[in-house]
Amino acid sequence: MEARPGKLPADADQIPCTNAVGWPGDVKVFTKGVEVVLIVPPGEAAVFTPGAARQLLEAILKQVVIADTRARHPDRYWPTESQSRASPGNT
């Protein structure tokens, strides 16, 4: 599932962090097709506790597996043009 502006995919991970001066934020990790996407606080450093850094690592690895699987088996994840036209709801 791809993200729409302002909306994250259901399988996205959000890992809490702070910026350099201690303000709270989140880093988001998800896949967009066969790519892994990280959304970080704009123009700031993301500072993690050891536990949150571990969460970030696990989230990135999870999304890498998803993206790699999609890249190796595109026929399982994206319908062909003829299939998408035949799908219910596509008029």
C-alpha positions in Angstrom: 0.0 0.0 0.0 1.3 3.4 -0.9 1.0 6.4 1.4 -1.1 9.4 0.4 -0.2 12.9 1.5 -1.0 13.1 5.2 -1.9 9.4 5.5 0.5 6.6 6.3 0.0 3.0 5.1 -1.5 0.7 7.7 1.8 -1.3 8.0 3.9 1.9 8.7 6.0 2.0 11.8 6.3 5.2 13.9 9.3 5.3 16.3 9.4 8.0 18.9 12.5 10.3 19.1 13.4 13.8 20.2 15.3 16.5 18.3 18.6 18.0 19.5 16.9 20.2 22.1 14.6 17.5 23.4 11.3 18.2 21.6 9.3 15.0 20.9 8.7 13.7 17.4 8.4 10.5 15.4 10.3 8.9 12.6 8.0 7.0 10.2 9.1 3.9 8.2 7.1 2.3 5.4 7.4 1.0 1.9 6.4 2.7 -1.3 6.3 0.0 -3.9 9.8 -1.6 -3.8 11.4 1.3 -1.9 11.8 1.9 1.9 10.7 5.4 3.0 11.8 7.2 6.2 10.1 10.4 7.2 12.0 12.3 9.8 11.3 15.6 11.5 12.1 18.3 9.0 15.6 19.7 9.1 16.3 18.3 12.5 18.4 15.5 14.0 16.4 12.5 15.4 17.7 11.4 18.8 16.8 7.9 20.0 17.0 6.1 23.2 18.7 2.6 22.8 15.2 1.0 22.8 13.8 3.3 20.2 16.9 2.9 18.1 16.3 -0.9 18.2 12.7 -0.3 17.1 13.9 1.8 14.2 16.4 -0.9 13.1 13.6 -3.5 13.3 11.2 -1.3 11.4 13.7 -0.7 8.6 14.5 -4.4 8.4 10.8 -5.3 8.2 10.2 -2.8 5.4 13.3 -4.0 3.5 11.9 -7.5 3.6 8.6 -6.2 2.2 10.2 -4.2 -0.5 12.6 -7.0 -1.5 9.7 -9.5 -1.7 7.8 -7.1 -3.9 10.8 -6.5 -6.2 11.4 -10.2 -6.6 7.7 -11.1 -7.2 6.0 -8.1 -8.8 3.3 -10.3 -10.4 2.0 -11.1 -6.9 1.7 -7.5 -5.7 0.7 -5.4 -8.7 -2.1 -6.4 -11.1 -1.5 -6.2 -14.8 -3.3 -3.4 -16.6 -5.9 -5.8 -17.9 -6.5 -7.2 -14.4 -6.9 -3.8 -12.9 -9.5 -2.8 -15.5 -11.4 -5.9 -14.7 -11.4 -5.4 -11.0 -14.7 -4.5 -9.3 -15.0 -0.7 -8.8 -12.8 0.2 -11.8 -15.0 1.8 -14.4 
